[in-house]
Amino acid sequence: MTLNQIIYFEKTAERMHMASAAKELMIAQPSLSMSLSKLEDELGVPLFEKRGRGIALTAEGEVFLYHARQIIRDVDAATREMKRLKDQAEDTLTIAYINPLSEHFLPRLFRAFQATGRASTAHLKSVEMDTGEIIQALQNNTVDLAFSSVIDGHSELTQIPILRQPLALIVPKGHWMERKYRQKGAPLAGTELNGVPMVTYFDRSPMHKPIMEYLQQQNVQPDLCHYACNEPAIVNLVAEGMGVAILAKVDHLPWDRITEVPLEGLTSSRDIFLTYRTNRKLFRTARQMVQFVQQKYRLE
């Protein structure tokens, strides 16, 4: 049984005339007759009977008409509801992002996107998450797009590189490593970090791994004494003299409180990606955001 058969039946029952129903349905009368015949065969009961030159519903047809009209009403209601949800989804964009982007990069990006007239503030939503939460939110379709670090092992995700943040060593103002760098006039050896109190990222942070790899490559063991989840927290600890730190060089670090000291061999960076589900249909505003970000920020 198909929806078309139900619609054909309901229209024929309304007109009680095969030719008239076929004309309104814009199909050939033989096609209508064949469709209704197949419906009766499937149901195992007659739905119409001849009466004079016309047709009439059988008792079984009367019962089926009640259900047919209910089905058509339900389909119409479902269609309207799906259109409402589609219209809402087309104009709503939910974005997840990692903490380092919240202070400057994302607010500027959102403002620039809205200035294009493609989205209103009421329809643009964002939420801060860590990388694990972002993966889950994308998989569950609770967010449309995400701005995240690299995500390995998830081929179902598309990642477009948009921002590169080099790693840098920062020290408190007046720290002995700052003085030594100024005297030397060249990057310090990584071995200078041996035994030095160091602030670093939590081990669950994607940034923890490249920093530990650098320390291993340099064969140094600083005193890892403070752990934090983001750059502002790390900077505050460093500025208060709790240690030095290797961190991603985000925009607008408070250079009046800290100093960057170049290190030999420290060439890694954190790349930021626009991330979304490869196999998920993006609605209008999400598509517009992807296009906007690729045109304005995509790294070559």
C-alpha positions as CSV (number, residue, x, y, z in Angstrom):
1,M,0.0,0.0,0.0
2,T,1.3,3.4,-0.9
3,L,0.4,6.9,0.0
4,N,-0.6,7.6,-3.6
5,Q,-3.1,4.7,-3.5
6,I,-4.6,6.1,-0.3
7,I,-4.9,9.6,-1.9
8,Y,-6.4,8.1,-5.1
9,F,-8.9,6.2,-3.0
10,E,-9.9,9.2,-0.9
11,K,-10.4,11.4,-4.0
12,T,-12.4,8.7,-5.8
13,A,-14.6,8.3,-2.7
14,E,-15.1,12.1,-2.6
15,R,-16.1,12.3,-6.2
16,M,-17.9,8.9,-6.5
17,H,-16.9,9.1,-10.2
18,M,-13.8,7.5,-11.7
19,A,-13.4,9.9,-14.6
20,S,-13.9,13.0,-12.5
21,A,-11.4,11.7,-9.8
22,A,-8.8,10.8,-12.5
23,K,-9.1,14.3,-14.0
24,E,-8.6,16.0,-10.7
25,L,-5.7,13.8,-9.8
26,M,-4.3,14.4,-13.3
27,I,-3.8,10.8,-14.1
28,A,-5.3,8.5,-16.7
29,Q,-8.5,6.8,-15.7
30,P,-7.1,3.3,-16.5
31,S,-4.2,4.0,-14.2
32,L,-6.6,5.1,-11.4
33,S,-8.6,1.9,-11.9
34,M,-5.6,-0.3,-11.8
35,S,-4.3,1.4,-8.6
36,L,-7.6,1.0,-6.8
37,S,-7.8,-2.6,-7.9
38,K,-4.4,-3.4,-6.5
39,L,-5.4,-1.7,-3.3
40,E,-8.5,-3.8,-3.0
41,D,-6.4,-6.9,-3.7
42,E,-3.9,-6.0,-1.0
43,L,-6.7,-5.3,1.6
44,G,-8.6,-8.4,0.5
45,V,-12.0,-6.5,0.5
46,P,-13.9,-4.6,-2.1
47,L,-13.9,-0.8,-1.5
48,F,-16.3,0.2,-4.3
49,E,-19.3,-1.3,-6.0
50,K,-21.1,-0.4,-9.2
51,R,-24.3,1.4,-8.7
52,G,-26.2,2.3,-11.9
53,R,-23.8,4.3,-14.0
54,G,-21.7,5.3,-11.1
55,I,-19.9,3.8,-8.1
56,A,-20.5,3.7,-4.4
57,L,-18.5,2.8,-1.3
58,T,-19.0,-0.7,0.2
59,A,-19.3,-1.1,3.9
60,E,-15.6,-1.9,4.0
61,G,-14.9,1.1,1.9
62,E,-16.7,3.4,4.4
63,V,-14.4,2.1,7.2
64,F,-11.3,2.4,5.1
65,L,-12.2,6.0,4.1
66,Y,-12.2,7.0,7.8
67,H,-8.7,5.7,8.2
68,A,-7.5,7.0,4.8
69,R,-8.6,10.5,5.7
70,Q,-6.8,10.2,9.1
71,I,-3.6,9.1,7.3
72,I,-3.8,12.0,4.9
73,R,-4.3,14.4,7.8
74,D,-1.4,12.9,9.7
75,V,0.8,13.1,6.6
76,D,-0.1,16.8,6.0
77,A,0.5,17.6,9.7
78,A,3.9,15.8,9.6
79,T,4.8,17.7,6.4
80,R,4.0,21.0,7.9
81,E,6.0,20.2,11.0
82,M,9.0,19.1,9.0
83,K,8.8,22.3,7.0
84,R,8.7,24.3,10.3
85,L,11.7,22.4,11.6
86,K,13.6,22.8,8.3
87,D,12.9,26.6,8.3
88,Q,14.1,26.8,11.9
89,A,17.2,24.8,11.1
90,E,18.0,26.8,8.0
91,D,18.2,30.0,10.1
92,T,19.9,28.6,13.2
93,L,23.6,27.9,13.6
94,T,25.0,26.3,16.7
95,I,28.8,26.3,17.0
96,A,31.1,24.7,19.6
97,Y,34.6,26.1,20.2
98,I,37.6,25.5,22.4
99,N,38.5,28.0,25.1
100,P,41.5,29.7,23.5
101,L,39.3,31.2,20.7
102,S,36.8,32.8,23.0
103,E,38.5,36.1,23.9
104,H,39.3,37.6,20.5
105,F,39.2,35.4,17.5
106,L,35.7,34.1,17.6
107,P,33.9,37.3,18.6
108,R,35.6,39.1,15.7
109,L,34.7,36.2,13.4
110,F,31.1,36.2,14.5
111,R,30.8,40.0,14.1
112,A,32.3,39.9,10.6
113,F,29.9,37.0,9.6
114,Q,26.9,38.9,10.9
115,A,28.0,42.0,9.1
116,T,27.6,40.2,5.9
117,G,23.8,40.1,6.6
118,R,23.8,36.3,6.5
119,A,22.8,35.7,10.1
120,S,21.2,37.5,12.9
121,T,22.4,37.5,16.5
122,A,19.2,35.7,17.6
123,H,20.0,32.7,15.3
124,L,23.7,32.4,16.0
125,K,24.5,30.3,19.1
126,S,27.9,29.1,20.5
127,V,29.1,27.0,23.4
128,E,32.6,26.4,24.8
129,M,33.6,22.7,25.0
130,D,36.8,20.7,25.2
131,T,37.8,18.5,22.3
132,G,36.2,15.3,23.6
133,E,32.9,17.1,24.1
134,I,33.1,18.6,20.6
135,I,33.5,15.2,19.0
136,Q,30.5,13.9,20.9
137,A,28.4,17.0,20.0
138,L,29.2,16.7,16.3
139,Q,28.4,13.0,16.3
140,N,25.1,13.6,18.2
141,N,24.2,16.5,15.8
142,T,23.7,18.9,18.8
143,V,26.1,21.4,17.2
144,D,26.4,22.2,13.5
145,L,30.0,23.3,13.3
146,A,33.0,23.5,15.6
147,F,36.3,25.4,15.9
148,S,38.7,22.9,17.4
149,S,42.2,21.6,17.5
150,V,43.2,18.7,15.2
151,I,41.0,15.6,15.8
152,D,42.8,12.3,14.9
153,G,41.1,9.0,14.2
154,H,37.7,10.4,13.1
155,S,37.4,10.0,9.4
156,E,33.7,11.1,9.6
157,L,34.8,14.6,10.4
158,T,35.9,17.2,7.9
159,Q,38.6,19.7,9.2
160,I,39.5,22.9,7.4
161,P,42.7,24.6,8.8
162,I,42.0,28.3,9.6
163,L,44.5,29.5,12.2
164,R,48.0,28.6,13.2
165,Q,49.3,29.4,16.7
166,P,53.1,28.8,17.2
167,L,54.3,27.4,20.5
168,A,56.3,29.8,22.6
169,L,58.1,29.9,25.9
170,I,56.9,32.6,28.2
171,V,58.6,33.7,31.5
172,P,57.7,36.3,34.1
173,K,59.1,39.8,33.6
174,G,62.7,40.0,34.8
175,H,63.1,36.2,34.9
176,W,66.7,34.9,34.7
177,M,65.9,33.2,31.4
178,E,64.9,36.6,29.9
179,R,68.2,38.2,31.1
180,K,70.2,35.3,29.7
181,Y,68.4,35.5,26.3
182,R,69.1,39.2,26.1
183,Q,72.8,38.7,26.9
184,K,73.1,35.9,24.4
185,G,71.1,37.5,21.7
186,A,70.0,34.1,20.4
187,P,67.5,31.4,21.3
188,L,68.3,29.5,24.5
189,A,69.0,25.8,24.4
190,G,66.2,23.5,25.5
191,T,68.4,22.2,28.3
192,E,68.0,25.4,30.1
193,L,64.6,24.1,31.2
194,N,66.1,21.3,33.3
195,G,64.7,21.6,36.8
196,V,62.9,24.8,36.1
197,P,59.4,25.1,37.6
198,M,56.9,24.9,34.7
199,V,53.3,25.6,34.2
200,T,51.6,23.4,31.5
201,Y,48.3,22.1,30.2
202,F,46.3,19.3,31.7
203,D,47.3,16.0,30.2
204,R,43.9,15.6,28.6
205,S,44.5,18.8,26.6
206,P,45.6,18.3,22.9
207,M,48.4,20.7,23.7
208,H,50.0,18.5,26.4
209,K,51.3,16.0,23.8
210,P,53.4,18.3,21.6
211,I,54.9,20.0,24.6
212,M,55.9,16.7,26.2
213,E,57.4,15.6,22.8
214,Y,59.5,18.7,22.7
215,L,60.8,18.2,26.2
216,Q,61.6,14.5,25.4
217,Q,63.4,15.5,22.2
218,Q,65.5,18.0,24.1
219,N,66.1,15.4,26.8
220,V,65.1,17.8,29.6
221,Q,63.0,17.4,32.7
222,P,61.5,20.6,34.0
223,D,59.7,20.7,37.3
224,L,56.0,20.3,36.1
225,C,54.4,21.9,39.1
226,H,51.2,23.6,37.9
227,Y,48.6,22.4,35.4
228,A,45.9,24.6,33.8
229,C,43.2,24.1,31.1
230,N,43.8,27.2,29.0
231,E,46.2,30.0,28.1
232,P,44.7,32.8,30.4
233,A,45.1,30.5,33.4
234,I,48.7,29.5,32.4
235,V,49.7,33.1,31.8
236,N,48.3,34.3,35.2
237,L,50.4,31.6,36.9
238,V,53.5,32.5,35.0
239,A,53.0,36.2,35.6
240,E,52.8,35.6,39.3
241,G,56.1,33.8,39.3
242,M,54.8,30.2,39.6
243,G,57.0,29.0,36.8
244,V,57.7,29.3,33.0
245,A,55.4,27.8,30.4
246,I,55.4,26.6,26.8
247,L,52.0,27.5,25.3
248,A,50.2,28.3,22.1
249,K,50.7,31.9,21.2
250,V,47.2,33.2,21.2
251,D,46.1,36.8,20.3
252,H,46.5,39.5,22.9
253,L,48.7,37.9,25.5
254,P,49.5,40.4,28.4
255,W,53.0,41.2,27.3
256,D,53.3,43.8,30.0
257,R,53.3,40.9,32.5
258,I,55.3,38.2,30.7
259,T,58.1,37.9,28.2
260,E,58.7,35.5,25.3
261,V,62.0,33.7,25.3
262,P,62.9,31.9,22.0
263,L,64.0,28.3,22.4
264,E,66.1,26.2,20.1
265,G,64.1,23.5,18.3
266,L,60.7,24.8,19.4
267,T,59.0,24.9,16.0
268,S,55.6,23.2,16.7
269,S,52.3,25.0,16.5
270,R,48.7,24.5,17.2
271,D,46.4,24.6,14.2
272,I,42.8,25.5,14.6
273,F,40.2,23.9,12.4
274,L,36.7,24.5,11.3
275,T,35.2,21.1,11.9
276,Y,31.9,19.4,10.9
277,R,30.4,16.1,10.0
278,T,31.4,15.0,6.5
279,N,28.2,13.0,5.9
280,R,25.7,15.4,7.5
281,K,23.6,17.8,5.4
282,L,24.4,21.3,6.4
283,F,21.5,23.8,6.5
284,R,21.7,27.2,4.9
285,T,23.3,29.3,7.6
286,A,25.9,26.6,8.4
287,R,26.8,26.4,4.7
288,Q,27.1,30.1,4.6
289,M,29.4,30.1,7.6
290,V,31.6,27.4,6.0
291,Q,31.9,29.4,2.8
292,F,32.6,32.6,4.8
293,V,35.4,31.0,6.9
294,Q,37.0,29.3,3.9
295,Q,37.1,32.6,2.0
296,K,38.4,34.7,4.9
297,Y,40.5,32.5,7.1
298,R,41.5,29.2,5.4
299,L,45.2,28.5,5.6
300,E,47.0,27.5,2.4
